[in-house]
Amino acid sequence: RPDAKVLLYGVSMGAVAALLAASEIAEVDAVVADSPFLNIDHTLIHHLDLIFGLPRFLLGSSLLLALELSAGFDREDFDLEKAVSRMGERPVLVVAGEEDQRMPLALQERVFEASVSETSRFRSFPDARHGAAYRTDAEAYEAMLTEFVEDVLALRSPELPESADVDSNPGSP
């Protein structure tokens, strides 16, 4: 439907894909990005250190160059701050886990801060690790999503009139 609202939702790499798509496709009305990375440089270097204890110098830089050359991409294309800023006034909800070692809270806040939309939101979950906010507090997560969708996409259900004339059978003409 031409008038349908489009919201993209993703977790981790799915969040990155949703934000990158929204930065290029004007028909996307809003994005929920749970645990996105900041950019490909930081992600690769941070994980080399986090998982293997390896420094950026030589190995990290060489690996980034090899990835660019072999995969044929430009690392600038994977900068989420730039992608979010290209979304203009379309809102973003960035969800982060405060115990996320893979994508630290401060980096996810930077993704949120790149948004120029006053209706964008940032929400962190105290005990959540990477991509685990829903598993940590499903009720709060669902409430957060519902509120965001209703507010930014104006999908709040209209109040029914308090009248005896209202037919309670939704299937009736």
N, C-alpha and C positions, 0 to 999 in steps of 0.2 A: 504494500500500500504506500502510495506516495507521501501520505501524511503520518506514517508510522514513525515512532521515536526509535532511535538506535542507540543502545548502550552497549559498550564492549566491556567485558569482564575477564580478567586473567590473573593468575597467580604465578609469581616468579618469572620465568621466561614468557609465559602467557601474558603477564602484565606488560612486559616489554613489547611484545608483539601488538597488544591492544593499543598502547600509547603510540607506537610507531605508525600503525595503521591510521589512527585518529589524526595524527599530524599530517597525513597525506590525503585523507578522505573527508571532505567537508560534510558529508551526510551523517557522520557519527556525531551524536548529540552530547554524549558524556562517556567517561571511562572510569571504571573501578579497577585500580591497579594495586594488587596485594603483593607486596615484597618485590618491587622492581629493582633492577640494578641501576646505577648512576650512568655508567658508560662502559664500553668494552675494555678500555685500558685498565680502569680501576678494577673491574671484575676479574680479569685475568691475573693481574699482578697481586691482588688481594688473595685470590685462591691459591696461587703458587706459594705464597707465604703461609697462609692459614693451613693448608693441607700438607705441603711438602717442606715448609720452612725455607724456601728458596728466595733469594733476593731478585729484584727487578733487573739489576744490571746484568747485562749480556743475555741471560736465558730469557727473561721476560720480554725484553725489547726484541730479541731475535724471534721469539715465538709469535709476537704480535705482527712483525713484518712478514713472517712466513705465512701466517693465516691470511693476511691481506693479499699477498701475492698468489697463494694457491686457491683461495676462495673467491678472489676477484671482488673484494669489497673495500670500501673506505671506512676506516674506523670512526670517522666523524659521523657516519650515518647511524651509528649506534650510541649517540649521545642523547640520553633521555631528558636532560635539562633543555636542550635545544628543541627536541620533539614536543615537549609539553608547551614551551613558549610559542611554538608554531600553531598550537591548537586555538590560540586567541581566547575568546570569551567562553569557550566550551568548558564546562567544569570537569574536574578530576577529583576522585576520592582516592587518596593514597593510604593504604593500610600497611602498618608495620608491626613487627614483633620486637619488643624491647630487648629480648634475649637473642635476637638474630645476629649471629656472628658472621654469617655469609654476606648479608647486606645490612651493615650497621645502620642504626636508627638515624644518625645524622645525615647519612647519604640519602636515605629515603625522604627525609625532610627537605633536602635540596631539590629533589624531583618535584615535591609539592610546591615549594617556594617559586619554582619556575613558572607556575601557572599565573596568568593575569586575571583569571576569572575570580570574582569575589564570592562565587558560590562553591568554589573548590574547597575541599576539606582534607584534613589529615587526622588519622586516628591510629593510635598505637595501643597495643595490648600488652600489659605488663609481663606476663609469664610466657609469651609466645616466642617461639624460635622461627626460623625461616619458613614462610608459607603456612604457619600453623595457628594463625589467629583464630580461625573458625573452630579448630579442634580444642583450643584453649578455653573459649567462651562462646559457644554457638549461639546462645540466646542474645548476647550483646551484639554479636556479629550480624545476626539476622536483623535486629532492630536498627543497627547502623545502616545496613544496605537498604532496608525498607524506607527509612527516613530520607536517605540521599535520593533514591529513585523518585519518591513522591515529591520531594521538594524541587529538585532540579529539572525533572521532566514533566512536572505539573500533572502527575498521574494520580493525585489524591482523589479518592472516590467522592463524588458529590454527595452531599447530605440529602437524604430522602426527606420529603416534606412530611410533617407529622399530621397526617390526614387519614381518615377512615377510607378515603377513596383510592388509596394506593393499593394496587393489586400485589399480593405477596407471591404470586406465581410468576417467576421470571419468564416462563415459556409461553405465557398467554399474550395474545395480541393487544 
